[in-house]
Amino acid sequence: MKQAKIKRALGVLMLALLAASSLHAAELWRLDAPQVLKDQLLPWLPPMSSGDVVDAEEADIAKLGLVRRLRERIPALLSTEGYFSPDIKIDAAVDPVVVTLVPGSRARVVAVNLSFLGSLGEPAEVSRVEELRNAWNMPIGNSFRQQDWSLAKTALLIAVTNRDFPAAKIVESVADVDPASAEVHLSVVVDSGPVFYFGPLEVTGLSQYKPELLERYKRFEQGQPYSQNRLLQFQSALQATPYFSAVEVTMDTDPAHASAAPVHVVVTEAKPRRAGAGVGFSTNTGARTDFSYRDANLFGNAWQLSSGVRLESVRQTAFADVFLPPTPDDHRYSVGGVVERSDIEHLAITRQAIGVARSRERGRFETRIGLSFQHEARQAEGSERNVNQALALTGGWIYRRVDSMLDPRSGYVLNLQLGGASQWVLSDANFVRTYGRLVTYFPITARDVLSARIEAGRTAAASRTGVPEDFLFRTGGAQTVRGYSYLSLGESEGNAVVGGRYMAAGSIEHTHWFGDKWGMATFIDAGNATDHIDTWRAKVGVGVGARWRSPAGPLAADLAWGVDSRHLHLHIAIAVAF
């Protein structure tokens, strides 16, 4: 009996809740219109239902206010979408109120008149004016929408102010609508003002550096016509340096200064000296510890010192490089040195090197030329100890054409290298080293990418004797031939694997992304390095891997089977190698 009473009480409570919810879901009005118009109008109209409980008199007053708001807002909203002669019927005699809407014909643009005053209106600018008119975003035949009209005017003004005319403004804009014919005549008048020319830099915020430092990063000369792109490039170049933590670059747009408009630069200087430490792990070289020290203002000359020590399981390195500010033609000079000790695949190498280099990066191109002297002592287990040295002239050229630098889906990256040394100049052997690498990306679907890599190298020399290991070839490991240990593919000497004069390798990989962060890859790698071209035989590795989109690019964890070694290897690396 007690349980039956509880059930009856719960039933009564549920009925009361349902009744209350129906009161709170009281419908105020309905809209009878095409669904596309409902989607556009309803977010801006009064709510269609109410949770308030009111008496009959208050309900009548509320209905009158609702009808008034609907009569005011619906035509105004329709006009922004290009409907200027709608048929709107509001039946307030029923409850809820019913609004029947027939939008009528949508207005279309039948005429466009773009006029230009100021310097842009002169005969010398005919081609520029024609270019602007062709790029107009609401041409004849387009449906008229208020938002599109506003965006088209904004785009026109940006196109004018981006080059030559930073003080340009729209002085008149008219959309003349004929509701009866649903036709719109558009008219815009732009006053470009005078042509502006870059003037001197006016720098604020410097204390550690001289103003001349900023001149090295400019992409324009005083007296050149104004360009917004060049101004933004200048700001980006300064922001990318270690000298400043914040940069703002603007130009004086007072027409009185147009012939030599000052460029205002406001900077916040960063701390020039930084020290750091870190730990990590690589499946190629094992656990590592890093110590670094950087000074962006070495000797007070804005020279950039980058130095550090890296201690890895199979390799230990200490280095120091000094980079000078760029020259007016955008070249960067540097000088540096390195001391390294490694023991990989039973080949122990102690190397010291010093060198100078000149590099340049312009758009998709990156070039580098260097001269280095290195001394190398190598000991292959089970073989004699050798000491080699070389004064080598090297050059490198990289071309990148990809849709994303960190996570490409389409495009390619080409890397070419050339270097050599002569016995006549501080070298133990004559040799010429060439190397090339091509990585391509093909989007298959929105979530699938196919990538392919091919690389090859050759060191032209009488033999590998006397040639430092840096100028020979070994391969194997993450990002080369997976399924084999790091640098385990090469020429045999004693019990060690040493560099050969020939190398070729390639890879095909398919990656499927399950979402924004995680993906899976399947791949096949093949390659080898040898000292004689006729003994080269490809070593093959196949496998699968996980991908995670990290801030530095896709992180890869691959499990690969070496078909020839018959061993399973785990490889962890950043998946994109430029």
N, C-alpha and C positions, 0 to 999 in steps of 0.2 A: 504493500500500500504506500509505504513511504517513497519508494522509487517511482511509482506512478504519479504521485503528487509533484515530485521533482521534475519529471518529464513534462507534465502539464505546465508547470511554471516556466520552464525553459521555452516551451512552445509559445506561450503568451509573450515572453520577452522578445523572441525572434520576430513575431508579428509586429510588435511595437517598434522594433528597430527598422523593419522594412517600411513601415508607415512613415517613420521619421525620415528615412532616406529618400522616400518619394516626395516628401514635402521639400526637402533640401535640393532636390533635382528638378524643381519647378521650371518648365520651359517658358521662356519669355517671348521668343520670336523664332521664325524659320526663314531660311533663304532658299528660294527656288531659282537656281541659276546654273550655268555650266560649271562643272567641277573645277576647271582651271581658274575661273573667276572666284569661286569660293575660297580656294587656297590663297589667292592674292588679297582678297578683301577681309576675310574673317579676322586675321590677326589685328586689324586696325579698327574693327567695329565693336560696339558694346557687347558684353557677354550674352550668349544665347540662353543661358539658364541662370537661376539665382537660388541661393540658399537661404534668403531672408523670408520670414513669415510675416505678412502684413495684412491689415484688414482691407475690406473692399474699397473704401475711399482712398486709402493710400495706394492701392494697386492701380486705380484709375489714373491718379496723378502720375505715378511712375510710368504708366503706359504712354501718356501724353508726352512725357519727357523723352522716352525711348523713341517714339515715332519722329519727334522733332530732330533728334540726333541722327537717326537713320536718313532722313530727308536731306540733312546737311552734308553728311559724310560720304554717302555712297556716290553721288555725282562727282564730288571732289576727288575721291579715290579713283573712280573710273577714268577721269580725265588724265590722271598721271599715267594710266596704262594706254592712253590713246583712244578712249571711247568718249566722244563728245556729244553724242545724241542718243543716249540710252532710253529705253522705255522702262520706267520704274513704277510699279504699282504696289502700294502698301495698304493691306486690308487690316485696319485696326478694329473692325467690328468682331473679329473672331479672337479666340484665346487659345493658343498664342497668336501673336501678330504674324501675318504671312507677308513676306516681301517677295514679289515676283519680278525678276530682272531679265530683260532682253537687251544685251549690250549694244546691238546695232553694229554698224561697220566700224572697223578699227581704222583710225586715220593713218594715212601714208604720206611720206615726204614726196612732194611733187616738184620742189624747187629748192636749190641751195645757193646762197650768195655769200661767199667769203671775201671780205675786203680787207686790205692791209694799208695802214698809214705808217708814217715814219720812214726810216731808211729801207724797211722791207717793201715799201711801196714804190721804190725807185726802179727804173728799167733794168739796172744791173742785177736785180734780184728776181728776175722773171722765172728762172729755173727753180729757185727755192720756193717761190709762191706756187708754182705748178706742182712741186713735190708735196707741199702741204695740202693742197686741194685734193690730190689723188689719195692722200692718206686719211682724209676726213672719214670719221667713223659712222656717220648717218647719211649715206648717199641717197640719191633719188630712188624711190621704190621701197625703202625700208619702212617698217611700221614705226609709228611714233610712240615713244615712251619717255616720260619726264626724266627718269633715271638715265636712260641712254643719251638723252639730249644734254644733260649735265656732264656726263662722262666724256662725250664727244668734245664739248667745249674745253674741258680740262685737258684732254689729250692734245688738242690743238695748241693750247697755251704752253704746255710742256714742250711740245715739238719746236715752238718758236724760241722759248727761253733757253733750251738746252745748248744752243749754238748762236753766238754773235749778239743776241738780244736779251740779256738777263732781266732788263727792266720792262719788258713787254707786258701789256695788259689788254684785256677785253674791254672796250669802251662802249660797246653796244651789242646786244643779242636779242633777237625777236623770233618767236615762233608764232606765226600768223595762221590761226586755225579757222577753217571754214567748216562748221559742224554739218551743214547741209550736204556737202560733197565729201566730207571726211578727208579733206586735203590740208596739208600743212606746208607753208612756205617758211623756210629757215633763212635767217640773215644774221651774220656775225661780223663785227668790225673789230680788228685787232690793231692797236697802235704799238708798233715794235719799239719805238724810240730809236736812239742812235745805236750804231755798232759799238760794242765795248771791246777794249783791248786790255790785255793783262798789264798791270803796273807792278810796282815794287812790292816785295813782301814786307808786311808789318807784323812782327812776331811778339807775342806776349807769353810770359811764363818761363823764359830761359834763365837759368842760373849757372848750370854746370857746363853748358855747351854754347858754342858760338853760333850766331845766326847763319853763318856760311854753311854750317852742316846741313840745314834744311834745303839750301839751294841744290845740293847734290841729288835730292830725291824729286825734284820738279820734273814734270813732263811737258813743260811749256817754257817759252822765253818771253821776257818783257817785250811788249809791242806786238805779240801774236793776238789774233782775234780770240775772244772768249769762247771757251768750251766747257760745259758742265762736266763732261766725261773726264777731261784732263784735270779738272779741279778735284773730282772724286778719286782719281788715280793717285794724285798727290797726297790726299788725306789717307788713303789706304796704305800707301807706301810708308808714310811716317808712322802710322799706327802699327805696322808690322815690324818696326824696328824695336830693339830692346831699350831704346832711349826714353820712350814716352809711354805712360799708362793711359793717357787720353789725348785726343787731337780733334780740333774743330777748325775747318778751313772754310772761309766764306769770302765773297768779294763785294766790294762797295758798289752798289747799283745806283748811285746818284748820277743822273745823266750829265751833271756838270763835270764829272771825273771820267767820262767814258773813254777819252783818248788814252788814259793811263790809270785804270781803276786799281787802287791798292788791293792786294790780297791779304786778308786778315787771317793770321794763324794763332790760335790759342792752344798752348800745350800744357800738359801736366807731366813733369819729369818722373820717370820711374827710378827706383833705387838701382844704381849701376852695378852693385856687387851682390852676387847670390851664390850660396853654397847649398849643396844638396846631397842626399844619400838615398839609396834605395836597394831593394832586393828583388830578385826575379828568378825565373826558371825558363830554360829553353830545352826542347828535346834535341836540339843540335849540339849545344855546348854545355848543358847541365845547369846547375844552380849558379847564380851570379850575385855579386854585390857591387854596387856602383857608388862612386864618390865623384862629385863634380864641383867645379868652381868657375864662375863666369864674371867677367868684368866688362861692362859696356863702355867704359871710359878709361882705357888703359893709358897711363902716362898723361892723362888729361887731353888726349888727342882724338877722342871718340873712336878709338880702335877697340874692336870687340875681341876679347880673349875668351876662348872656350877650351877648358882643360878638364881632365878627369882621369880616374883610374877605374878600370873594370876588372874584377876578379871572377873568372869563370872556372868551372871544373877542369876544362881542358885547355883554357887559354887565359892569359893575363896580359892586360894592355894598359899602358899609360900614354897619354897624348896631350898635346897643347897646340892650338891653332889660333892665329891672330888674323882677323878680317878687317880690312880697311873700308871706310865708307865708299860708296860707289863713285865712279868718275862721272863727268858730265855726259858721257855716252853710255852710261849704265853698266860699265864693267866693274866687277868686284875682284880686287887683288887680295891674296891671302898667303901666309907663310906658316908652316907648321912642322911638327916632328912627332914621331911615335916610337915607342919601344914596346916590343911584343914578344911573348914567349908562349908557344903552343906545343901540344903533344896530342896529335889526332891521328888515329889509325897507325900508331907506332912510328910516326914521323915527328921528331922533335925539331922545332925551329926557333931560333932566337934571331930577331930582326930589329934593326934600327934604321930609321928613314927620316930624312928631312926633305922639304920641297917647297916650291912656290907654285901658285896657280892663279889663273885668271878665268873668271866665270861670268856668264851673262844669261839672264832669263828675260825673255820677251814673249808675252802671250803664251802660245803653245810650245815655243822652242826654248830649249835650255842647252847652252854650249859651255864647254870647259876645256882649257888647255893647261898643262902643267909640266913642270920639270922637277924630277925627284932623284935623289941619290939614296940608295939603300944598300946596306951591308947585311948579309944573311949567313948564319951558321946553321947547317942542317945535319941531322943525324938520323938516318933510317936504321931502325933496329935490324941488326944482322948485316949491316953494310958499313962502308967507310964514312967518316965525317967529312963534309964538304963545306967550303966557305966560298960564297959567291957575292959579287957586287955588281951594281949597274947604275949608270947615270941615264935615266930614261926620259924621253920626251913623249908625253901622252896627250891624247885628245878624246873628247867624248861629245856626243850629240844625241839629244833626246827630243822626240816629238810626241806630244800627247794630244790626242783628239778623242776625248771620252765625255760622256754626259755628266759624270761625277768623278771628282778626284779620289774620293774615299771609297765609294761603293758604285763602280761603273756597271752599267747594264748594256751599253752599246758603245762602239768605237774601238780605238786601238792605241797602243803605246809602242813606239819604236825606239830602240836604244842601240846606238852604234859606237864602237870604241876602236881606237887605233893607237899603237904605241911601239916604241922601239929603242934600241941602244946600239952602240958601236964600240968595238974593242979599241978604237982610236981615242975614245974619250971615257976614261975611268970605268970601263966595263970589261967583264971577263969573257963576254961572248957577243957576237953579232946576232941580233934577232929583230923580227918585226911581228908584233902581236895584233891580231884582228879579232873582233868579237861583235856579234849582232844578236839582238833579242827582239821578238815581236810577240805581243800579247793582244789578242782580239776578243771582243765581247759581242754576243749576239742575243738580243731578247727574243725568246720563243713565245712566251705568254706573259701576262702581267706578273706572274710569280715564278717564272722559269727563265734561267739565263744559261747560255752555253758559252764557255770560254775555251780558247785554244792558245797554246804557247809553243813557240819554236825558238831555239837558240843554238848557236854554233860558234865555234872559235878555232883559230889556228895560230900557232906560233911558228913562223918560218925561221928555222935555225938549222945548222948542220947537225946538231944533236941537242938534247936537253942539258947536257953538261955545261955548267957555267951560267945557266939561265936561272934567276931567282924564282922561287915557287909562285910568287905573285903574278908572274908572267906566263905560267903554265896553267894547266886545267885539271881540276878534280871536280867531281859532282856526287850527287846522292844526298838525301835528307829532305827536310821540309822545303817546299817551294822549288825543288829541283826534280829529283827522281825519288818519289816516296816509295817506301817498302825496303829502303836500304839505309844504312847508317850514314851519318853526316860525313861527307867527303870520302866515302869508302869505295867509290868507283874511280879508278885511275890506273896508273902503271904500277906494277909490282917491282919493288927493290928490296931485297932481303925479306924481312917479315912485314915491311911497311907498304902502304899505298902512297905513291908520290904522283906529282903532276906529270901529265903528258902534253904533247904538242898539238893534239887534236881533241875536240869535244863537240858532241852534238846531242841534243835532248829535246824532248817535246812532251806536251800534255794536252789532253782533252778532258774537260770537266763540265758536268751538268749540275746546277744548283737549283733546288726548289725551295721557295720560301713559304712557310706555313702561315706567317703573319708578318708583322713589322720587325720582329726581332730574331726569330729562330728559323733556321733552314737546314736542309740536308743536301749533301753533295755526293755524287758518285764520279769516279775518275779513273783514268788510265794514264800512267807516265811511262816514258821510255827514254833511255839515254845511256851514254857512257863516255869515258875519256880514255885516250890511249896515246902511245907515243908514235904509232905507225898507223896510217889511215887504213891499210889493208887488214889490220887486225881488229879494227873497231867492230864490236858486236853490241847491239842494243840490249840493255838490261831492262826488264819490264816490271812495273809495279801496278797493282790494281787495288782499289779500296773504296771505302765510304767514309763520310765525315759529317760532323755537326758544324753549323755556322751560327754565329751570334753577332749581330750588328753592334759593335762597340763604338764609342766616340772616335776611335782612331781608325775605324774600318772594320770589315768583317773578321772576327776571330775564328780561326779554323782549328778544329781538333779532328785529325784524320787517323784512321786505322787502315794501314796499307799492308798488303801481302807482296813480298818480293818473289816473283815467279822463279827467278834464277837462284836466289839465296835461300828460298823456302823458309823465310822467317817473317813473323808478323811484327810491324813497327808502329808505334804511336808517334805522330808528328803534331806539334802545336805551334801555330804561327799566325801572324796577320795574313789574311788570305790574299790581299792585293799587294803585289810586289812591283813597284815602279823603278 
